[in-house]
Amino acid sequence: MSKLFQRVAGFFTNRTMVGMDKAGNRYFAKKDEVDGIMKEKRWVVFKGEEDPTSIPVEWICWLNGQRKRAPTPEELMDLEARRERVRQNVAFLKKEEEERKEREGSTRKVISTDKVGGPDLKSFIRQFGVPSEGDENQKESVSMEGVRNSKEREAKKAKQDPESTEPTGSGQTFRPGTWQPPT
């Protein structure tokens, strides 16, 4: 019985109040010896209803041991001021974006058709410049010839070298999409 009384009395005497947040929640810590090792226990006493979502991030980090020191009131005020500036910047950017969309919406041509289509691929292709038809056919035949030659070289090399499960070669001969895992 005396051990229980000592434990209860120790709970109230050894604890130290570390701080309080804006919502009125109080944070405590106490050092205990557990299995010969001094450990610090940290906890919160809620003001009113127990609502874990009312705990600020800085205090959560301290409770979980991610911070060694409890947040100071000055630090909390600086962080709250920063969060308020971020909120104001977000509101300003949203308002600016809405105004921009409104201006573009009035100058943009609206073409209404009964079809629901995908992206306009012709306008996308036009931005790259289209070569003449003769150039295009010549490039295709040169590129196909290169592919054929590379496949022939690979076939010769495969016949000469025994198959290995490890990829080999230098960075100069690497071509994306050509390597296949061993079967």
Backbone bond lengths (Angstrom), bond angles and torsions (degrees), N, CA, C in turn:
res aa  C-N    CA-C-N  psi(-1)  N-CA   C-N-CA  omega(-1)  CA-C   N-CA-C  phi
1 M - - - 1.451 - - 1.525 110.17 -
2 S 1.308 116.74 -38.93 1.465 119.71 -178.78 1.532 110.56 -67.47
3 K 1.352 116.94 -33.88 1.462 120.00 177.68 1.532 110.60 -63.56
4 L 1.318 115.14 -41.20 1.453 119.86 178.88 1.527 110.17 -64.07
5 F 1.327 115.99 -43.86 1.454 120.13 179.42 1.536 110.51 -63.08
6 Q 1.349 117.37 -40.99 1.457 121.00 178.77 1.524 110.86 -63.66
7 R 1.306 115.04 -40.04 1.460 119.47 -179.65 1.536 110.65 -64.98
8 V 1.334 117.09 -45.36 1.465 121.17 179.23 1.523 109.69 -65.29
9 A 1.329 117.53 -44.58 1.462 120.89 179.08 1.522 110.29 -64.65
10 G 1.319 117.90 -39.15 1.459 122.37 178.63 1.520 111.53 -65.18
11 F 1.319 116.10 -33.02 1.461 120.39 179.44 1.519 109.94 -61.37
12 F 1.310 116.86 -40.73 1.457 119.97 -176.89 1.531 112.75 -85.41
13 T 1.317 119.01 -26.59 1.456 120.21 -177.06 1.524 112.75 -89.63
14 N 1.295 119.07 -33.75 1.458 121.25 -176.90 1.522 113.21 -82.17
15 R 1.287 118.02 -16.33 1.465 118.78 -175.60 1.521 110.29 -77.35
16 T 1.310 114.75 146.56 1.459 120.21 176.70 1.518 108.78 -126.80
17 M 1.314 115.95 136.63 1.459 119.59 177.82 1.523 107.50 -78.30
18 V 1.312 115.43 125.07 1.457 121.14 -175.43 1.517 110.79 -93.45
19 G 1.324 116.78 -34.95 1.460 119.03 -178.83 1.503 112.44 178.82
20 M 1.334 113.94 -179.54 1.459 121.14 -179.73 1.524 107.36 -140.81
21 D 1.327 116.24 144.08 1.459 118.86 178.89 1.533 110.60 -97.92
22 K 1.333 115.27 -178.04 1.464 122.23 -176.92 1.528 112.29 -63.16
23 A 1.332 116.93 -30.24 1.465 121.50 -178.01 1.530 112.13 -81.74
24 G 1.329 117.53 -7.93 1.458 120.88 179.73 1.521 113.80 95.54
25 N 1.321 117.84 3.04 1.461 121.27 176.02 1.530 108.34 -69.67
26 R 1.333 116.78 137.95 1.461 121.34 -179.12 1.528 109.47 -107.84
27 Y 1.337 115.50 141.70 1.460 121.87 -175.76 1.523 109.43 -116.97
28 F 1.335 115.51 134.63 1.454 122.03 -175.23 1.521 110.34 -127.54
29 A 1.337 113.70 159.16 1.464 120.65 174.52 1.519 107.97 -146.04
30 K 1.326 115.76 151.23 1.465 120.59 172.88 1.512 107.66 -151.44
31 K 1.315 114.91 150.73 1.468 120.64 179.04 1.516 107.79 -101.31
32 D 1.316 115.07 131.85 1.462 122.49 179.02 1.518 109.39 -127.82
33 E 1.303 114.68 152.21 1.451 119.73 174.61 1.521 107.50 -97.36
34 V 1.315 115.95 117.08 1.456 121.85 179.52 1.518 107.19 -122.20
35 D 1.336 115.91 116.02 1.466 122.34 -179.65 1.533 111.36 55.41
36 G 1.305 116.54 39.02 1.452 120.75 177.06 1.517 114.32 81.42
37 I 1.324 117.81 3.15 1.467 121.73 -178.70 1.531 107.96 -117.07
38 M 1.322 116.50 132.43 1.466 120.52 177.41 1.517 109.02 -78.62
39 K 1.310 115.26 123.22 1.465 121.24 179.35 1.514 109.01 -125.36
40 E 1.325 114.81 147.51 1.455 120.08 177.92 1.523 109.14 -100.02
41 K 1.311 116.10 130.29 1.464 121.00 176.07 1.515 107.30 -106.83
42 R 1.315 116.04 138.10 1.462 121.99 -178.16 1.517 108.75 -127.93
43 W 1.331 115.93 141.36 1.457 119.93 178.33 1.507 110.34 -156.20
44 V 1.330 113.98 169.40 1.467 121.86 -179.08 1.525 108.92 -121.65
45 V 1.319 115.71 143.05 1.461 121.80 172.04 1.522 105.47 -113.58
46 F 1.331 115.20 114.13 1.458 120.42 -175.72 1.520 111.21 -73.57
47 K 1.315 114.92 148.05 1.462 120.12 172.53 1.522 105.11 -93.22
48 G 1.316 115.96 117.44 1.463 119.47 -178.60 1.516 110.67 80.35
49 E 1.334 114.85 -137.30 1.465 121.54 -175.97 1.530 110.76 -70.05
50 E 1.335 116.62 140.26 1.464 120.95 178.14 1.520 109.68 -73.83
51 D 1.327 115.57 103.81 1.455 121.54 -179.76 1.526 108.94 -127.80
52 P 1.326 117.04 98.97 1.466 120.00 -177.92 1.531 113.31 -60.69
53 T 1.327 117.89 -22.44 1.463 119.56 179.57 1.521 111.95 -73.34
54 S 1.329 117.51 -11.18 1.462 119.91 179.92 1.527 111.97 -84.97
55 I 1.329 118.15 -2.86 1.461 121.66 -179.09 1.532 109.01 -84.33
56 P 1.338 118.22 125.81 1.472 120.76 177.54 1.538 111.29 -65.48
57 V 1.314 115.67 155.17 1.462 122.52 -176.35 1.527 111.48 -57.88
58 E 1.320 117.12 -40.56 1.464 120.53 -177.96 1.529 110.96 -61.87
59 W 1.334 116.36 -40.53 1.463 119.65 179.20 1.528 111.08 -72.30
60 I 1.318 118.00 -33.65 1.475 120.92 176.36 1.533 109.28 -61.44
61 C 1.347 115.95 -44.02 1.466 120.25 179.04 1.523 110.44 -61.27
62 W 1.335 117.46 -40.13 1.460 120.40 179.20 1.525 110.56 -66.99
63 L 1.339 117.48 -43.18 1.464 120.84 -179.83 1.526 111.51 -61.31
64 N 1.331 116.54 -38.39 1.465 121.15 -177.66 1.522 113.05 -82.04
65 G 1.325 117.15 -3.34 1.455 120.28 179.06 1.508 114.10 84.43
66 Q 1.331 118.08 10.12 1.452 120.81 178.46 1.528 111.00 -77.01
67 R 1.323 116.32 -19.64 1.467 122.90 175.24 1.517 107.97 -117.76
68 K 1.309 116.47 140.24 1.468 119.09 177.57 1.521 110.42 -81.57
69 R 1.311 116.80 -37.61 1.461 121.47 -177.34 1.522 110.15 -108.47
70 A 1.304 115.54 145.16 1.470 120.53 177.56 1.525 109.03 -70.16
71 P 1.328 117.24 149.30 1.459 119.49 179.00 1.533 111.30 -65.63
72 T 1.311 115.67 140.72 1.461 120.40 179.96 1.523 109.66 -87.36
73 P 1.323 117.83 158.15 1.474 119.90 178.08 1.531 112.07 -58.89
74 E 1.326 117.72 -37.08 1.471 120.62 179.08 1.523 110.28 -64.18
75 E 1.325 116.03 -43.26 1.465 120.68 179.13 1.531 110.43 -62.31
76 L 1.317 116.38 -42.91 1.466 120.36 179.23 1.524 111.28 -63.37
77 M 1.353 117.07 -39.89 1.467 119.89 178.65 1.526 110.88 -66.14
78 D 1.341 117.26 -41.87 1.469 120.81 178.13 1.523 111.09 -61.71
79 L 1.321 116.58 -44.04 1.466 120.32 -179.88 1.525 111.48 -66.13
80 E 1.328 117.09 -38.58 1.468 120.13 178.32 1.535 110.40 -65.91
81 A 1.342 116.62 -40.24 1.469 120.16 176.87 1.524 110.42 -63.11
82 R 1.329 116.80 -40.59 1.467 120.56 178.59 1.524 110.84 -64.15
83 R 1.322 116.35 -43.56 1.475 119.52 178.67 1.526 110.84 -61.69
84 E 1.327 116.69 -37.96 1.473 120.18 179.20 1.530 110.37 -66.69
85 R 1.340 117.45 -39.92 1.474 120.03 176.90 1.523 110.42 -63.00
86 V 1.317 117.27 -39.71 1.467 121.05 179.06 1.532 109.59 -64.12
87 R 1.340 117.07 -43.83 1.477 120.16 177.85 1.526 110.73 -59.06
88 Q 1.339 117.06 -43.65 1.460 120.72 179.76 1.521 111.22 -64.54
89 N 1.330 116.91 -41.41 1.466 120.39 178.41 1.524 111.23 -63.39
90 V 1.322 116.75 -40.59 1.470 120.55 179.14 1.520 109.74 -63.74
91 A 1.331 117.30 -44.56 1.463 120.93 179.55 1.523 109.97 -62.46
92 F 1.328 117.48 -41.84 1.458 121.32 179.14 1.522 110.99 -63.21
93 L 1.332 117.09 -44.92 1.467 120.54 -179.66 1.517 112.22 -65.91
94 K 1.335 117.32 -37.57 1.471 119.86 177.18 1.525 110.25 -63.48
95 K 1.346 116.31 -43.93 1.464 120.67 179.95 1.523 109.84 -62.58
96 E 1.341 116.81 -44.09 1.462 121.66 178.73 1.524 110.98 -61.62
97 E 1.328 117.36 -42.22 1.468 121.81 179.25 1.526 111.16 -63.81
98 E 1.335 117.09 -41.68 1.465 120.69 178.66 1.522 110.80 -63.84
99 E 1.336 116.70 -41.52 1.470 120.00 177.93 1.518 111.13 -63.91
100 R 1.338 116.94 -41.01 1.458 120.82 178.89 1.518 111.08 -63.06
101 K 1.337 116.32 -44.47 1.469 119.83 178.91 1.520 111.02 -63.54
102 E 1.330 116.41 -37.62 1.461 120.71 179.59 1.525 110.62 -64.61
103 R 1.355 117.08 -42.85 1.465 120.73 178.15 1.515 110.79 -65.22
104 E 1.335 118.54 -45.38 1.458 121.75 -179.86 1.518 111.35 -67.31
105 G 1.305 116.95 -34.19 1.458 120.93 179.89 1.514 112.17 -63.69
106 S 1.343 117.85 -34.71 1.461 120.68 -179.23 1.519 111.44 -77.43
107 T 1.343 119.81 -26.76 1.460 121.73 -179.57 1.522 112.41 -95.21
108 R 1.291 118.33 -14.88 1.452 122.47 -176.96 1.536 110.28 -78.12
109 K 1.368 115.36 136.65 1.458 119.73 176.14 1.513 109.18 -78.26
110 V 1.310 115.67 135.01 1.451 120.16 178.54 1.518 107.52 -107.30
111 I 1.323 116.36 118.18 1.458 121.63 178.70 1.508 106.94 -106.71
112 S 1.298 115.03 119.07 1.460 117.72 -177.82 1.514 109.03 -107.90
113 T 1.303 115.85 124.42 1.459 121.84 175.20 1.510 107.42 -128.65
114 D 1.308 114.49 164.38 1.455 118.45 179.45 1.523 111.49 -78.94
115 K 1.330 116.92 -16.37 1.460 120.77 -177.37 1.525 110.04 -85.26
116 V 1.298 114.15 146.41 1.452 120.11 171.35 1.514 104.90 -106.08
117 G 1.327 116.11 112.84 1.448 119.29 -173.81 1.507 111.98 -117.12
118 G 1.309 113.45 175.83 1.452 120.65 178.02 1.517 110.22 -90.79
119 P 1.296 116.94 -156.00 1.459 120.72 -179.39 1.522 111.11 -71.05
120 D 1.324 115.65 155.69 1.454 121.71 179.69 1.520 108.50 -82.59
121 L 1.345 117.24 96.86 1.456 121.74 -174.10 1.524 112.48 -73.79
122 K 1.327 117.88 -29.78 1.471 119.80 -179.26 1.517 111.19 -63.41
123 S 1.332 116.72 -44.40 1.469 118.94 179.43 1.524 110.45 -67.73
124 F 1.324 117.50 -31.09 1.464 121.25 178.02 1.525 110.48 -66.53
125 I 1.334 116.41 -42.75 1.465 121.13 -178.47 1.521 110.79 -70.23
126 R 1.346 117.56 -35.27 1.464 121.09 -178.32 1.526 112.41 -59.16
127 Q 1.310 118.31 -30.22 1.459 119.66 -176.54 1.529 112.78 -68.86
128 F 1.335 118.32 -16.29 1.448 120.77 -179.70 1.518 113.09 -94.09
129 G 1.282 118.00 -9.50 1.452 120.98 -177.75 1.514 110.72 77.73
130 V 1.306 117.52 127.04 1.460 121.25 -176.23 1.517 108.65 -103.48
131 P 1.332 119.05 125.47 1.467 121.06 177.41 1.527 110.33 -71.64
132 S 1.316 116.13 163.06 1.465 119.38 178.44 1.525 109.07 -66.34
133 E 1.345 116.19 163.93 1.468 120.21 -173.72 1.516 112.34 -64.02
134 G 1.324 118.40 -37.37 1.466 121.06 -179.37 1.522 110.46 -65.46
135 D 1.341 117.11 -41.00 1.458 121.09 178.90 1.516 110.79 -63.04
136 E 1.326 114.41 -40.60 1.456 119.68 -177.69 1.527 110.98 -64.36
137 N 1.349 116.85 -45.63 1.467 120.29 -179.64 1.525 110.70 -64.04
138 Q 1.333 115.86 -39.29 1.457 119.52 -179.37 1.532 110.19 -65.82
139 K 1.337 117.51 -42.81 1.460 121.01 179.94 1.519 110.64 -63.80
140 E 1.334 116.49 -40.36 1.465 120.11 179.60 1.520 110.72 -62.48
141 S 1.338 116.84 -44.06 1.466 118.73 -177.49 1.526 110.53 -67.82
142 V 1.356 118.08 -37.27 1.461 120.95 178.61 1.524 109.54 -66.08
143 S 1.326 116.71 -43.66 1.465 118.95 -178.62 1.523 110.87 -67.51
144 M 1.329 118.63 -37.55 1.460 121.21 179.00 1.532 110.06 -67.21
145 E 1.348 115.71 -37.28 1.454 119.63 178.95 1.531 109.91 -64.34
146 G 1.342 116.52 -39.87 1.462 120.94 177.88 1.514 111.25 -63.05
147 V 1.320 116.92 -38.96 1.460 121.14 179.23 1.521 109.83 -66.40
148 R 1.348 116.48 -43.46 1.459 120.28 179.87 1.529 110.41 -62.29
149 N 1.346 116.40 -45.61 1.460 120.06 -179.49 1.525 110.79 -62.30
150 S 1.312 117.41 -41.04 1.465 119.68 -178.83 1.527 110.06 -66.88
151 K 1.322 117.63 -37.19 1.461 120.31 178.04 1.525 110.67 -66.23
152 E 1.340 116.42 -39.33 1.464 120.03 178.14 1.529 110.34 -64.25
153 R 1.361 116.33 -42.64 1.467 120.03 178.95 1.522 111.05 -62.21
154 E 1.314 116.43 -41.16 1.467 120.68 179.29 1.527 110.80 -63.60
155 A 1.337 116.74 -40.51 1.462 120.64 179.86 1.535 110.39 -64.41
156 K 1.345 118.09 -43.02 1.462 121.56 178.36 1.525 110.37 -62.53
157 K 1.328 116.38 -44.45 1.457 120.88 -178.31 1.528 110.37 -64.35
158 A 1.322 117.63 -39.14 1.459 121.59 179.62 1.525 110.68 -64.68
159 K 1.327 117.70 -35.67 1.456 120.75 179.06 1.528 110.59 -69.71
160 Q 1.332 116.71 -37.54 1.453 120.33 -176.91 1.531 112.10 -74.52
161 D 1.322 118.34 -45.89 1.462 123.11 -175.13 1.527 110.70 -92.64
162 P 1.334 116.87 138.73 1.465 118.24 173.75 1.535 108.83 -67.84
163 E 1.328 115.10 148.76 1.466 119.44 -177.91 1.513 110.61 -67.41
164 S 1.312 115.17 138.55 1.449 122.18 179.31 1.524 107.82 -125.31
165 T 1.321 115.67 150.43 1.465 118.36 178.94 1.516 111.77 -84.45
166 E 1.343 116.74 -12.57 1.464 120.79 -179.23 1.517 109.76 -93.51
167 P 1.344 117.83 137.52 1.465 119.40 175.27 1.530 109.63 -69.29
168 T 1.319 116.59 139.18 1.461 121.02 -179.18 1.507 108.93 -128.97
169 G 1.334 115.26 172.09 1.453 120.50 176.64 1.501 110.60 117.41
170 S 1.320 114.58 170.80 1.462 119.31 179.31 1.518 108.11 -105.17
171 G 1.297 115.05 171.62 1.456 120.28 -178.52 1.508 112.21 -68.77
172 Q 1.343 117.49 -20.57 1.462 120.62 -177.51 1.523 111.71 -71.97
173 T 1.325 117.52 -28.61 1.461 119.75 -176.73 1.521 112.61 -97.52
174 F 1.333 117.59 1.33 1.461 120.44 -176.80 1.526 111.34 -70.51
175 R 1.317 115.43 132.17 1.458 121.96 173.21 1.518 107.94 -127.60
176 P 1.340 117.93 123.31 1.468 120.06 -178.45 1.518 111.65 -57.74
177 G 1.298 116.24 139.63 1.460 121.71 175.59 1.502 115.44 84.13
178 T 1.331 118.74 0.82 1.466 119.53 -176.83 1.516 112.95 -95.01
179 W 1.324 118.32 -24.92 1.447 120.27 -176.99 1.516 110.48 -76.69
180 Q 1.302 116.25 133.95 1.452 122.23 177.08 1.517 108.00 -123.97
181 P 1.320 118.97 139.66 1.452 119.55 178.70 1.515 110.95 -65.53
182 P 1.348 117.23 151.99 1.470 119.24 179.85 1.518 111.78 -63.28
183 T 1.323 115.66 144.71 1.481 119.42 -179.07 1.488 110.98 -105.66
